[in-house]
Amino acid sequence: MWTSALLLLCSHLISAGPLHAQCKVDWYFGIRCEDVYEALVSQIKAWRTMSSCTTGGQRCLYKLKSASVHFIEAEHTRPFRRHVDNIHIRLAAFRFFTCCHVSAMSISQTWYAIKDHGTNYCNLYNLMEGSGLTEARGYREVTSDFLCTQRSSANCTIY
């Protein structure tokens, strides 16, 4: 009895995605990692104040914590509830340094956050789109609802 109930619970949890609001995305570009790095760092710095959110959305209040050509660490503070999400971005060159693989993660600091309406996905995607990288040569995104809390219902014009 207990074994079947535990198996049922575990199978539900495995298929439901993360137990904590978070998102993991992989992006691939046909451009150098140095160019991706410069675009992302510039965008994080451009959106550091509340002024970029005066017309709505959450494309503001990013904070660069540390950066090197291989790793970027930042935070995003949600403008209305002031919840903070940690952002980790790893950049790795491939194909003789002419292409770039970006592995990014956004994790809610709020310990009880389970659902986030795709906010953690939008924390990352907004940086990609705002920096123009979604239009870069070879752009490709790999993620899912299993890796990103509520990614399929995310509305990044709001979050």
SVG drawing of the C-alpha trace seen along z (x, -y; Angstrom):
<svg xmlns="http://www.w3.org/2000/svg" viewBox="-2 -56 41 58">
<polyline fill="none" stroke="black" stroke-width="0.4" points="0.0,0.0 2.6,-2.6 4.9,-1.5 2.3,-2.1 1.3,-5.4 4.9,-6.5 5.5,-5.4 2.4,-7.4 3.6,-10.5 7.1,-10.2 5.8,-9.7 3.6,-12.8 6.5,-14.9 8.9,-13.7 6.5,-14.6 5.5,-17.9 8.9,-19.6 10.9,-21.4 9.7,-21.5 11.1,-25.1 10.5,-28.0 13.5,-27.9 14.5,-27.7 17.3,-26.1 17.8,-27.1 20.5,-26.2 21.1,-28.6 23.3,-28.0 24.8,-30.8 26.8,-30.9 28.8,-33.8 31.7,-34.1 31.2,-33.8 33.0,-37.2 30.2,-38.8 27.5,-37.0 29.2,-38.0 29.4,-41.7 25.8,-41.8 24.5,-40.2 26.6,-42.2 25.6,-45.4 22.0,-44.5 22.2,-43.7 23.8,-47.1 21.3,-48.9 18.4,-47.4 19.8,-48.1 17.3,-50.8 13.5,-51.0 13.3,-53.4 13.2,-50.7 10.0,-49.3 7.9,-52.5 5.8,-51.3 5.2,-47.8 6.9,-44.5 10.0,-43.4 12.8,-44.5 14.5,-46.4 16.3,-45.9 19.0,-43.5 22.2,-43.6 25.6,-42.3 27.3,-40.5 30.3,-39.1 31.4,-38.5 34.1,-36.9 34.0,-35.7 33.0,-32.2 30.6,-33.0 28.1,-35.8 26.4,-36.0 23.5,-38.4 20.3,-39.0 16.9,-40.2 14.5,-41.9 10.9,-41.8 9.7,-45.4 6.4,-44.9 6.9,-42.3 10.7,-42.8 11.4,-39.0 14.9,-38.3 16.0,-35.6 19.6,-34.5 20.9,-34.2 23.9,-32.1 25.1,-32.1 27.9,-29.8 29.4,-30.4 31.4,-27.8 32.9,-28.1 32.8,-25.3 33.6,-24.8 37.0,-26.3 35.7,-29.2 33.3,-30.5 30.2,-29.3 28.9,-29.7 26.8,-27.5 25.1,-29.3 23.8,-27.4 21.7,-29.7 19.7,-29.2 17.4,-31.5 16.4,-30.4 13.9,-32.1 15.5,-33.1 12.1,-32.8 12.2,-29.4 8.5,-28.7 8.1,-29.7 6.8,-26.7 4.9,-28.3 6.1,-31.6 4.1,-32.1 7.3,-31.6 9.1,-34.5 12.4,-32.7 12.2,-31.9 11.5,-35.5 14.4,-36.7 16.7,-34.9 14.7,-35.3 14.3,-39.0 18.1,-39.4 18.5,-37.5 15.8,-39.4 16.7,-42.8 20.3,-42.3 19.3,-41.4 20.8,-37.9 17.5,-36.2 18.3,-37.6 21.9,-36.4 23.2,-34.0 22.5,-30.3 20.3,-31.2 18.6,-28.2 16.9,-27.6 16.5,-24.3 14.3,-24.0 11.0,-22.6 8.4,-22.9 10.3,-20.2 13.4,-22.4 11.5,-25.7 8.7,-26.3 5.6,-27.1 7.7,-28.0 4.8,-27.2 2.5,-29.7 5.2,-32.5 4.2,-35.9 7.5,-37.8 5.9,-41.1 4.5,-41.0 7.2,-39.1"/>
</svg>
